[in-house]
Amino acid sequence: MFFMDSDSSTKIIFLIICLFLSAFFSAAESAYTAVNKIRLKNLASEGNKRAAAAFDLSENYNRLLSTILVGNNIVNIAASAVATILFMNLLPEGLSIHSASISTAVITILVLIFGEISPKTIATDSPEKIAMLFARPLKILTVILTPVNFLFELWKKMLVKIFPPHSDGITEEELLTIVEEAQSGGEFNDDEAELIRNAIEFNDIQADEIHTPRVNVVGIDVNSTREEADEVFSESGYSRLPVYKETIDNIIGIVNQKDFYNSNNADKDIRHLMHAPIYAIPSTKISELLAILQKSKTHIAVLIDEYGGTVGIVTLEDILEELVGEIWDEHDEVIEEFSKTGENKYRILCTASLDDMFEKFNLENKFDIPTVSGWVIETIGRLPKIGDTFTYENLDVRVTKCDSRHVLEIEVTARPVENDKKDED
């Protein structure tokens, strides 16, 4: 039969306080491990003092962690010691010799349930809320335990010298995964997530992946009459045109529609209206090219190969579309690159991106080719003719339109992917 005196009651109250403090430290550890520092910083900038205090603590996480671990270990060890004495006093004489084992078992269960699992679960679900709630008491404890933290910091510096840290930082793939998780969690809508993904991948794109090929470039000869130039402007609908000498391989300038139609320049020929072009190589990153175009205050860059010939052109609009998606104006003709013509049948323009086509059919792109046109020519092994067919994976491909120099359109029939046959009994 247990007999509880006032001393035992005091020990029980002490144990309850220790469990409460253990829960406090455990919740604080989980909260500051999972806290969103950007969210805290934004709240602090809006005048939230608790958020500001929590952000300051999170900025010196190592010191905070030392405070939490020291405090948690002190209260857990104290709880174990007091529990052992308590059970020695409460248990009958025959069981008192096992008081240490019994107290260890009881304290372990209590600490796991009330001092670890429960508080950490709550803190992980609401890290910012808990971090702000605990910020002030943790700040006070950090100051009180400054001497202890100083010793631990010295110890850490010694460990760092013995075992140098190695960190590659966050990778692009990890950042894209974070965006995907934020999108699925409702923090970003589809448009916001797509814009962020485009911005992350922006620096990886080369100019030749978005350029208008040489054969599709619309330009005017430097010796063209104003009537001829006016006709090209009217038919193309472009506000700027490359100016070439003899051949499109020799682009020597860019003429702006506004300059061309300016009444003060009505008597001037093309040569006096054009501006010097910006040249770049096909492997130039579009982020670099954007900076060049902004600095030069121009809208078109001419891509040239190793022989000085024209590969194509890239416009400022082409670059911006990689960030914000397709930009249409009232003069643009809306062209659908992928059109469904029947059950599992599609008409595909060969100017379409090969990445986009393979993504549409859930296939892995194993080719280092930017367009569908290049893929068709590569697969057939020659310039295709109307009616040529081939099969790739579960796709039946037929050439439906081409000219003497280009394959223009294909028809793709996607066969259902067959499941692996089950072993027969």
Secondary structure, 3 states (H helix, E strand, C coil): CCCCCHHHHHHHHHHHHHHHHHHHHHHHHHHHHHCCHHHHHHHHHCCCHHHHHHHHHHHCHHHHHHHHHHHHHHHHHHHHHHHHHHHHHHCCCCCHHHHHHHHHHHHHHHHHHHHHHHHHHHHHHCHHHHHHHHHHHHHHHHHHCHHHHHHHHHHHHHHHHHCCCCCCCCCHHHHHHHHHHHHHCCCCCHHHHHHHHHHHHHHHCEHHHCCEEHHHCCCEECCCCHHHHHHHHHHHCCCEEEEECCCCCCEEEEEEHHHHHCHHHCCCCHHHHCECCEEECCCCEHHHHHHHHHHHCCCEEEEECCCCCEEEEEEHHHHHHHHHCCCCCCCCCCCCCEEEEECCEEEEECCCEHHHHHHHCCCCCCCCCCEHHHHHHHHHCCCCCCCCEEEECCEEEEEEEECCCCEEEEEEEECCCCCCCCCCC
